[in-house]
Amino acid sequence: MKIILLTIGDELLTGTTVNTNAAWLGAELTAHGFTVVRAETLRDDPHAICQALQRARAEADVVIVCGGLGPTHDDRTREALADCLNRPLQMHAALLEQIKAYFTRRGRHMPERNQVQALVPEGFTPIPNPLGTAPGLWLQDASGIVVVLPGVPHELQGLMREAVLPRLQQLPGRPAILQRTLVTAGIGESELQQRLQGVESLLDEAVQLAYLPSPYGVRLRLTARAASREAAQQRLSELVAFIQKRIQPYLVSLSGETLEVVVGKLLRRLGATVAVAESCTGGHLADCITNVSGASTYFRGGVVAYDNAVKVEVLGVAPELLAREGAVSEAVAIQMARGVRKRLGAQVALATTGIAGPTGGTPDKPVGTVWIGLADDQVAFAQRYFLPDDRKRFKQRATAAALDLLRRHLLQQKVPRAAIFHR
């Protein structure tokens, strides 16, 4: 089933607002086995909206339109669809009452202008929006399906999950489509492809493999299509087994779980706690760890020791060591990890110290150098990484490297002690 996305709004084209809706819709639809063949962004122009809608309906089974359903004069999607499809707008009494009730629950009277949000093109079915005043719309006719959603991201996502996806999944004639996302860490896209040489023999029109790199690692999206769910599962299982055999040490999850989720589960299973001391990552490591619900059961806390004085006074790093080795060094990373572990009473601790750039590098310690320390009651060591990038991506990549180092340690996988150079 082919789907085309039309996102509407001048602000999306001027850069005032980032078009997160297109990205979210693409990911959500793909995860549920639908094929998004194109996404188009349009200004608030009825003529442009109509032309794009006509093109999309000729090419796709389903067209999803989002944005331009508000009550202001520049929200023109509703009127554009009505004129384009020759379906006059009609006041929907029940919908108007729902919009009034939305305001009443908030102790407000509905502004007169909001009545336009109860206008529905003839033949469209309204989709009530409990999170806002702009309802969704659904049209199914001989030319296919048109879904219209509000542009406010949390409202769009709620309607999509609760109303639109269930309807789309019930449509007849859909093949069985299964997807699986494998999460890797500590290995780049090029090396992954090299280790997976020969995988092409398992791929065809029905079975596909996509590489999805990010600063936190490379995700592998596996898709299998077949006449039955059982047949699709068989093809998918064969592909997973092939990949597992060749990259097992780098596999974080077989079900799309992020590094921080997997590490959290390991810590809970072992009954262990963790603390972090951060210099170059500036708190991002603690942020990632605490993004997981229930992290308070295993995360003791963290220290952002950006200034060397904090490394000395709070973490107990020896001043003479800092003077001799420098802050970005193996010995300092180890002392930082030991210090925060003792200070916060954790079973295991991580530490990061590096050069984010673009200034501060030297021939011996170029921009992108980072040492990650780990300490528990048995061992203390540090690992050197080279992650040259802009400051934000550097912090993200260093955080991923730290979490993966902890993951491997908790699993008792081999932790390489030589320098690692990530490209």
Secondary structure, DSSP 8 states (H G I E B T S, - for coil): -EEEEEEE-HHHHHTSS--HHHHHHHHHHHHTT-EEEEEEEE-S-HHHHHHHHHHHHHH-SEEEEES--SSSTT--HHHHHHHHTT--EEE-HHHHHHHHHHHHHTT----GGGGGGGEEETT-EEE--TTSS--EEEEEETTEEEEEE-SSHHHHHHHIIIIIHHHHHT-TT--EEEEEEEEE-S--HHHHHHHTTTGGGG-SSSEEEEEEEETTEEEEEEEEEESSHHHHHHHHHHHHHHHHHHHGGGEEESS---HHHHHHHHHHHHT--EEEEESTTTTHHHHHHTTSTTGGGTEEEEEE--SHHHHHHTT---HHHHHHH-SSSHHHHHHHHHHHHHHHT-SEEEEEEE--SSS---SSS-TTEEEEEEE-SS-EEEEEEE--S-HHHHHHHHHHHHHHHHHHHHHT-----S-EE--
